[in-house]
């Protein structure tokens, strides 16, 4: 209808009313009237859809240009009926311009009588199943299916899978990083380190200075024990700002993790000798052994293997 917006179930129209200027809301939909709206657009259909009791009604509004008359009595007929505690009949009303009133034209038994009818001009459409199957087979993997696969294949949480499948580029980047590697570790680095840095720099995944192969190389070095988690973060920063092959950077800059138990043991012995009071506290409360681990890592520049350090500290303290 003219000056109306059609939705799936509603018509909303502007209606002129000479003596009323207000908002009326039926089922959450505003119907606006303006004093200078021009020709009237009258509601000719009353179509109640009871939703939450007898007082909620959906009204279909059709347009009817009928000159500069006041449609307020027509427009509010359903309001008056409901306020009187009566039930609005499902009917089509016509407007009599001579008398300036509406009256019932025909009734409807069911709500769908207002909305649906077969169009005689449309021929039946027959679609071959083979065509449907061919289209389905050519579709890319959809987000929900990809999310379920990530959870099943990589053992990650539903939240992490949701983050990684939020867009196709992020999902593709992650899969390249995770190929042949620990899926959980890959997800942790992509989400926390890479995405965190991209968000900080206001960059998209396609603008990442670190390629998937480079991030995968960092994860490989962690997995084989060449670098610790702390060194890996330092390496990530270097690759982000300077680029290059992670393995070559580690070798050239001497960033390899210290796995020599003799060197680590010497560092532990020195820390224990310098802190006898802390030793006694740790033997009473084993949780304080973590302090010694931290001191050893600090003394070795973060290069000592944390697992080896923990074992030696526990052994030396008799825990």
C-alpha positions as CSV (number, residue, x, y, z in Angstrom):
1,X,0.0,0.0,0.0
2,X,1.0,3.6,-0.5
3,X,3.3,5.1,2.1
4,X,3.4,1.7,3.9
5,X,6.2,-0.7,4.7
6,X,5.4,-4.3,4.4
7,X,7.0,-6.9,6.6
8,X,6.5,-10.6,6.8
9,X,3.3,-10.2,8.9
10,X,2.6,-6.6,9.2
11,X,1.6,-3.5,7.3
12,X,2.5,-0.2,8.8
13,X,1.0,2.9,7.3
14,X,1.0,6.7,7.9
15,X,-2.5,7.9,8.6
16,X,-3.7,11.5,8.7
17,X,-5.8,12.6,11.6
18,X,-6.9,16.3,11.9
19,X,-7.5,16.4,15.6
20,X,-5.0,13.8,17.0
21,X,-1.2,13.8,16.9
22,X,0.2,10.8,18.8
23,X,1.8,7.4,18.7
24,X,-0.2,4.2,18.8
25,X,1.6,0.9,19.3
26,X,-0.1,-2.4,18.5
27,X,2.0,-5.5,19.2
28,X,5.2,-3.4,19.4
29,X,4.7,-1.7,16.0
30,X,4.3,2.1,15.9
31,X,1.7,3.6,13.7
32,X,2.2,7.4,13.2
33,X,-0.2,10.0,12.2
34,X,0.6,13.6,11.2
35,X,-1.7,16.6,11.0
36,X,-0.3,17.5,7.6
37,X,0.0,14.1,6.1
38,X,-2.2,14.8,3.1
39,X,-4.9,12.4,1.9
40,X,-6.1,9.8,4.3
41,X,-4.9,6.2,4.3
42,X,-7.6,4.2,6.2
43,X,-7.3,0.9,7.9
44,X,-9.8,-1.3,6.0
45,X,-8.8,-4.7,7.4
46,X,-9.2,-5.8,11.0
47,X,-7.2,-9.0,11.5
48,X,-6.7,-10.0,15.2
49,X,-4.0,-12.4,16.1
50,X,-4.3,-13.3,19.8
51,X,-0.8,-13.6,21.2
52,X,-0.8,-13.0,24.9
53,X,-4.4,-13.0,25.9
54,X,-7.4,-11.2,24.5
55,X,-6.0,-7.7,24.5
56,X,-3.2,-8.1,21.9
57,X,-4.2,-7.7,18.3
58,X,-2.3,-7.5,15.1
59,X,-3.9,-5.2,12.6
60,X,-3.3,-5.3,8.8
61,X,-3.6,-1.8,7.3
62,X,-4.4,-1.3,3.7
63,X,-4.5,2.1,2.0
64,X,-7.6,3.9,0.8
65,X,-7.4,7.4,-0.5
66,X,-10.6,9.0,0.5
67,X,-10.0,12.7,0.6
68,X,-9.5,15.0,3.6
69,X,-11.8,13.2,6.0
70,X,-11.1,12.3,9.6
71,X,-10.4,8.6,9.9
72,X,-10.1,8.5,13.7
73,X,-13.3,6.6,14.3
74,X,-12.3,4.0,11.7
75,X,-8.8,3.8,12.9
76,X,-9.7,3.2,16.5
77,X,-12.6,0.8,16.0
78,X,-10.5,-2.2,17.1
79,X,-9.3,-0.2,20.2
80,X,-12.8,0.6,21.3
81,X,-13.9,-3.0,20.8
82,X,-11.1,-4.4,23.0
83,X,-11.5,-1.7,25.6
84,X,-15.2,-2.7,25.9
85,X,-14.0,-6.2,26.7
86,X,-15.3,-7.6,23.4
87,X,-13.5,-9.7,20.7
88,X,-12.5,-8.2,17.5
89,X,-14.0,-10.1,14.6
90,X,-11.8,-11.2,11.7
91,X,-13.4,-9.3,8.9
92,X,-12.8,-7.0,5.9
93,X,-14.4,-3.5,6.4
94,X,-15.2,-1.1,3.6
95,X,-15.2,2.7,3.8
96,X,-18.3,4.7,2.7
97,X,-17.0,8.2,1.7
98,X,-20.5,9.5,1.5
99,X,-21.3,8.7,5.1
100,X,-17.7,9.0,6.3
101,X,-17.8,5.6,8.1
102,X,-16.7,2.0,7.7
103,X,-18.8,-1.1,8.0
104,X,-18.3,-4.9,7.8
105,X,-18.0,-6.2,4.3
106,X,-17.2,-9.8,4.8
107,X,-15.9,-12.0,7.6
108,X,-13.1,-14.5,7.7
109,X,-13.0,-17.8,9.6
110,X,-9.2,-18.3,9.9
111,X,-6.3,-16.0,10.0
112,X,-4.6,-17.6,7.1
113,X,-7.5,-16.5,4.9
114,X,-6.0,-13.1,5.0
115,X,-2.6,-14.0,4.0
116,X,-2.2,-17.0,1.7
117,X,-3.8,-18.1,-1.5
118,X,-2.4,-20.0,-4.6
119,X,-1.5,-17.7,-7.5
120,X,-3.1,-19.0,-10.6
121,X,-0.5,-17.4,-12.8
122,X,2.4,-19.4,-11.3
123,X,3.1,-22.8,-12.8
124,X,4.3,-25.7,-10.6
125,X,8.1,-25.7,-10.3
126,X,9.8,-29.1,-10.4
127,X,13.4,-29.4,-9.3
128,X,15.5,-32.4,-10.0
129,X,17.2,-33.9,-7.0
130,X,20.4,-34.4,-8.9
131,X,20.6,-30.6,-9.4
132,X,20.0,-30.0,-5.7
133,X,22.7,-32.6,-4.8
134,X,25.2,-31.1,-7.2
135,X,24.7,-27.6,-5.6
136,X,25.1,-29.0,-2.1
137,X,28.3,-30.8,-3.1
138,X,29.8,-27.6,-4.5
139,X,29.1,-25.5,-1.4
140,X,32.1,-24.7,0.8
141,X,32.3,-25.9,4.4
142,X,29.8,-23.8,6.4
143,X,30.8,-22.2,9.7
144,X,28.9,-24.5,12.0
145,X,30.3,-27.6,10.3
146,X,33.8,-26.2,10.4
147,X,33.4,-25.3,14.1
148,X,32.3,-28.9,14.9
149,X,35.2,-30.3,12.9
150,X,37.7,-28.0,14.7
151,X,36.4,-29.2,18.1
152,X,36.6,-32.9,17.0
153,X,39.9,-32.8,15.1
154,X,41.9,-30.5,17.2
155,X,40.4,-31.1,20.7
156,X,39.9,-27.4,21.3
157,X,37.1,-25.7,23.3
158,X,33.9,-24.6,21.7
159,X,34.8,-21.0,22.5
160,X,38.2,-21.3,20.7
161,X,36.5,-23.0,17.7
162,X,34.0,-20.2,17.5
163,X,36.7,-17.5,17.5
164,X,38.7,-19.3,14.8
165,X,35.7,-19.9,12.5
166,X,34.4,-16.4,12.9
167,X,35.6,-15.7,9.3
168,X,37.0,-17.8,6.6
169,X,40.4,-16.2,6.5
170,X,41.1,-16.7,10.2
171,X,40.0,-20.3,9.9
172,X,42.3,-20.9,6.9
173,X,45.2,-19.3,8.7
174,X,44.7,-21.5,11.7
175,X,44.5,-24.7,9.7
176,X,47.8,-23.9,8.0
177,X,49.5,-23.3,11.3
178,X,47.9,-26.4,12.9
179,X,48.7,-28.8,10.0
180,X,50.8,-31.6,11.5
181,X,51.1,-29.8,14.9
182,X,49.4,-29.8,18.3
183,X,46.0,-28.2,17.6
184,X,45.5,-26.8,21.1
185,X,48.9,-25.2,21.1
186,X,48.3,-23.8,17.7
187,X,44.9,-22.4,18.7
188,X,46.5,-20.8,21.8
189,X,49.1,-19.0,19.8
190,X,46.8,-17.9,17.0
191,X,44.1,-16.6,19.4
192,X,46.1,-15.2,22.2
193,X,49.3,-14.0,20.6
194,X,48.5,-13.3,17.0
195,X,44.9,-12.1,17.2
196,X,45.8,-10.1,20.3
197,X,48.6,-8.3,18.5
198,X,46.5,-7.8,15.4
199,X,43.7,-6.2,17.4
200,X,46.2,-4.0,19.2
201,X,47.6,-2.8,15.8
202,X,44.1,-2.6,14.3
203,X,45.1,-5.1,11.5
204,X,43.2,-7.9,9.8
205,X,44.4,-11.4,9.5
206,X,45.3,-10.8,5.8
207,X,47.6,-8.0,7.0
208,X,49.5,-10.1,9.5
209,X,53.3,-9.5,9.3
210,X,53.7,-13.1,10.5
211,X,52.8,-15.7,8.0
212,X,51.2,-19.0,9.0
213,X,54.4,-20.8,8.2
214,X,56.4,-18.5,10.4
215,X,54.1,-19.0,13.4
216,X,54.1,-22.7,12.7
217,X,57.9,-22.6,12.9
218,X,57.8,-20.9,16.3
219,X,55.5,-23.7,17.5
220,X,57.8,-26.3,16.2
221,X,60.7,-24.9,18.2
222,X,58.6,-25.0,21.3
223,X,57.5,-28.6,20.6
224,X,61.0,-30.0,20.2
225,X,62.3,-28.1,23.2
226,X,64.6,-25.7,21.5
227,X,62.9,-22.7,23.1
228,X,60.8,-22.1,26.1
229,X,57.5,-20.3,26.2
230,X,59.1,-17.1,27.3
231,X,61.7,-17.2,24.5
232,X,59.0,-18.0,22.1
233,X,57.3,-14.7,22.9
234,X,60.5,-12.9,22.4
235,X,61.0,-14.7,19.1
236,X,57.4,-13.8,18.1
237,X,58.2,-10.1,18.6
238,X,61.3,-10.4,16.5
239,X,59.5,-12.1,13.6
240,X,56.7,-9.6,13.8
241,X,59.0,-6.6,13.5
242,X,61.8,-8.0,11.4
243,X,60.5,-11.1,9.7
244,X,62.8,-14.0,8.9
245,X,62.9,-17.8,9.6
246,X,62.3,-18.5,13.3
247,X,64.8,-21.4,13.5
248,X,67.5,-19.3,11.9
249,X,66.9,-16.4,14.2
250,X,67.1,-18.6,17.3
251,X,70.4,-20.1,16.0
252,X,72.0,-16.8,15.0
253,X,71.1,-15.0,18.3
254,X,71.8,-17.8,20.7
255,X,68.2,-18.0,21.9
256,X,68.2,-21.8,22.2
257,X,66.8,-23.2,25.5
258,X,69.4,-24.4,28.0
259,X,68.8,-28.2,28.4
260,X,72.2,-29.0,29.8
261,X,71.2,-30.4,33.3
262,X,74.7,-29.7,34.6
263,X,74.4,-25.9,33.9
264,X,70.9,-25.8,35.3
265,X,71.9,-27.7,38.4
266,X,74.7,-25.3,39.0
267,X,72.3,-22.4,38.8
268,X,69.9,-24.1,41.3
269,X,72.7,-24.8,43.7
270,X,73.8,-21.2,43.7
271,X,70.2,-19.9,44.3
272,X,69.8,-22.4,47.2
273,X,73.1,-21.4,48.8
274,X,72.3,-17.7,48.6
275,X,68.8,-18.1,50.2
276,X,68.9,-20.4,53.2
277,X,65.9,-18.8,54.9
278,X,63.8,-19.3,51.7
279,X,64.9,-23.0,51.6
280,X,63.5,-23.6,55.1
281,X,60.2,-21.9,54.1
282,X,59.9,-24.0,51.0
283,X,60.4,-27.2,52.9
284,X,57.5,-26.3,55.2
285,X,55.4,-25.1,52.3
286,X,56.4,-26.9,49.0
287,X,54.4,-24.3,46.9
288,X,57.2,-21.9,47.6
289,X,59.5,-24.0,45.4
290,X,58.1,-21.9,42.5
291,X,60.1,-19.0,43.8
292,X,63.4,-20.9,43.2
293,X,62.2,-21.9,39.7
294,X,61.6,-18.2,38.9
295,X,65.0,-17.2,40.2
296,X,66.8,-19.9,38.1
297,X,64.9,-18.8,35.0
298,X,65.9,-15.2,35.7
299,X,69.6,-16.2,36.2
300,X,69.6,-18.1,32.9
301,X,67.9,-15.3,31.0
302,X,64.8,-17.4,30.6
303,X,66.7,-20.0,28.5
304,X,66.5,-22.9,31.0
305,X,64.1,-25.6,30.3
306,X,61.3,-25.0,32.9
307,X,60.5,-28.7,33.2
308,X,64.1,-29.6,33.9
309,X,64.4,-26.7,36.4
310,X,61.3,-27.9,38.3
311,X,62.7,-31.4,38.6
312,X,66.1,-30.3,39.8
313,X,64.6,-27.7,42.3
314,X,62.3,-30.4,43.8
315,X,65.2,-32.8,44.1
316,X,67.5,-30.3,45.7
317,X,64.9,-29.2,48.2
318,X,63.9,-32.7,49.1
319,X,60.3,-32.2,48.1
